Amino acid sequence: MSSTTRITVTLPSDQVAELRKLPDNVSGYAAEAVTRQTRHQFLGDDLRRHEEEHGPFTDEELVEAHGKFFGSTSPSTGADAA
């Protein structure tokens, strides 16, 4: 088991009320949220760095990436998006 550190955070009261409704522990929920947000930020940083070095992604690269993430080779746009 990894070590833990107790911290205090300040949240809006309505968010605290919603957190208290969760069946899981709030600490676990917060840890997952921090992990998800950090991963999202690191990915964004990596993508920006790639574009700075190699130029913007092509339409073909974006379609391929969409397919890998969502299991489709063509992203839905406009009225077709659900």
C-alpha positions, 0 to 999 in steps of 0.5 A, a space after each residue: 500500500 502506498 503512503 498517504 498524507 492528510 491535507 485540508 482542501 476548501 470546496 464549495 458547500 454544494 460540492 461537499 454535499 454531493 461528495 457526501 452522497 457518494 457510497 465510496 470514501 471521499 478520499 478515494 474519489 478525490 485521489 482518482 480525480 487528481 490522478 485523472 486531471 494530472 494525466 489529462 494535463 500531462 497528455 496536453 503538455 505532451 501534445 503541445 510539445 509534439 506540435 511545437 516540434 513537428 507542426 500541427 496534427 494532420 486531419 488523417 492523424 486526428 481521425 486515426 487518434 479518434 479511432 483509437 480513443 473511441 473505436 471509430 475511424 471517423 469522428 461524428 460532427 455536427 447533427 450526427 453527433 450524439 
